[in-house]
Amino acid sequence: QPSSRPAHHPYSPLGDHAHPPRIRTNFASAMPLRTVDLGGSGLKVPIVCMGTMTMGEQTNEQESFELLDYCMERGVNFIDTAELYPVPPCLKNNNATEIMLGNWFESRKNREKVILATKVSGPSDLKRSYIKARRSDPRMTVGEVPPNDGSEPHLTRDQILEACAASLVRMKTDYIDLYQIHWPERYAPLWGSRQYIAGKEKPGLDVVANIEETVGAIGELLRSGKIRHWGLSNETTYGVCLYAQACAKLGVVGPITIQNDFSLVSRQFDTELAEACAPAAYNIHLLAYGPLAGGTLTGKYHDKHMAVDKARHTLFKDFQSRYHCPRTMEATSKYMELAKSKNLTVTQLALAWCANRWYMGSVIIGATTMEQLKENIDACEVELDEETCKAVDAIHLEIRNPNSTD
């Protein structure tokens, strides 16, 4: 059943090139950032969202506060986090990002000025069993090792309610603007895997019943006022449709966003989800994570003159390998050449291209330095012309979605 919410923007059968944007050079203008009404819900967010998954791992509290303060100065008041963060997840910094945000809210007295998004974790392996334990005692401090009871997180009613309560305590707030299901309970190809393998389905899992239980818990949180809106993450078209059916059955308002991996080197949304999320269907905006492919699309791993000793793929070589696989590196080289020919940085090309997609709700950027943050925000205000967009598509057709592990 299609969404009854207002359409978030007119659909153009000509796609993104129907009204070609311009290249603007006044990146640090005083003009406010463009805003988007997510899913026609009334929740208006800037086209740029500050991602926090490195805060508590690659940036300490003082550095993180400085980055967050600058975001607020620039009008980037949409902040995304998760109970899992920071990443890569490990015991020594469990809870760190949400706790850090809570300290920032307390210090700056600005909670009402921020649009806060967080996520509840789906199932994981026993190596991450602390995720479940830390939900039951949100007062646990960073680095405190919870008891390992052999359990793992699941998207059940009790665990979702418990996870939300724990996040509220850690972030020192009484509501969350956007609460997201971080990844599915069922098996689905995730994080670079594209092929669906039936043999990996979880035996005994009633997928429909599980999603209905998840939606029921979300409905409780909405009615209680603990969350104001909700969304999905790392989902497929099949999953979106199952959630929509469950919402219709249970009388719960549907998700307004889907946060998926999306960039010049990962455009599966165009063919896999865009139709289901369009205004005429379920009216769900995309929140794009990984728009720079973990930093690869900045060109820093190609440029021998750029320091990468503290970069993510240097510090964590086995983490998110899809972002620096050979085909992704090859495609990045071509996008770097295109950007140079247009007098742009590849960062500007990558982020501006994302920001101008018709289904985009907000582009989630990350930064570990002020220089990175300023460039990333500015880049989302660049407008690309039709010729540049066509050149991007030509590279895509030559090296289609290389950001893959299979």
C-alpha positions, 0 to 999 in steps of 0.5 A: 500500500503506497504511503499516504504522506505528502510526496517529498518532491516532484518525480521527473521521468527525465531523472536527475538531468531534467533540470541540470544544476550549475557549478558554484564556486562560492562554497562557503557562502552564508546562505543556509543549507538546503533542507529536505522534508523527510518522507513528507513527515514534517521533519526537515533536515539539512542536506548534510548530516554529521556522522559520528561513527569515528567519535570515541575511536579516531577523535577524542571528546574535545576534538569531537566537540569542536567538530560538532560545534562547527557543524552547528555554526554551519547549520548542520544540526542533523546528527547521526549515531548508533548504539554500536558506535564507534566502529570498528566495535570493540570492548574498550570503547563500547558506548563511547559515541552516544555517551560523548554526545550526551556530554556535548548536549549537557555542556552546550545546552542545545538538545532542542536545536539538534535533530538526533538520529540513532540506531538499534543493532540487529543480530550479531555474532558472539564476538559482539555479545556485549551489545546486548549486555550494555543495553540492560545497564545503560550506566556502564562507562566506556571500557567497562566490560559487561558480563558475557552471558552468551546472548546476542542482540535481536530485534525483539520487542523487549530488546528494542525497548531496552535499547532505546531506553539505554540510548536515551540515558547515554545521550541525556535526552528524553526523546530521539528524533529518528530511530533506525533499525541498523540492519535486518534480523533476517539474513540479507546480503550486507556491507559489500555482499551483493549476491543473495544465497538461499543457503544462508537463510536463518532456519526457524526464523519467521521473517514476517512475524519478526518484522511485525514484532519490530514494528509493534515495538516501534509503535510503542516508542512512537506513542510514548514520545520516546521517538518521533520518527523512525527509519530503516538501514541496510535494507533491501526492497523486499525488506521495505515492502515487508515493513510497509505491510506490517505498518499497514496491518498494525496501524503504525506510521511507516518509516520515513528514511532508509540509511544505506551505503551509497556513493559514486562507486555504490549506486545499487539504490538506483536500481534496487530501491528507488522505485519502492522509495519513490513518492508514489510508493512508500515515500522514503528518503535515502540517507546516504552513508559512505558517500566518500567510500570511507575516504577513498573518494577523497583521493588520499589513498592515491596521492602519495603526498597526502598523509594517511597514517591516521586514516581509517583504511590505514588504521583498520586494514581489514575493516570495510574492505569493499571501500578499497578493493582494486575495482573501487580504486580503479574507478576512483582514479577515473573520477579523480581525472574527471574532477580535475578536468572540471576544476573540482576536487574528487571530494566535491564531485562525489558529495555534490553528485550524491546531494543532487540525487532526486531521492536524497534526504541527507548526505552523511559526512564524517570527519576527523579534522576540521579541514575535512569537515569544512571541505565536506560541508562545502562540497555538498553545496556544489552544483554539477552541470549536465555535462559533468553528470553525464561524464559520471554516468559514463564512468559508472557504465564502464565500472559499475558498482565496484564497491563489492566483496563478491 
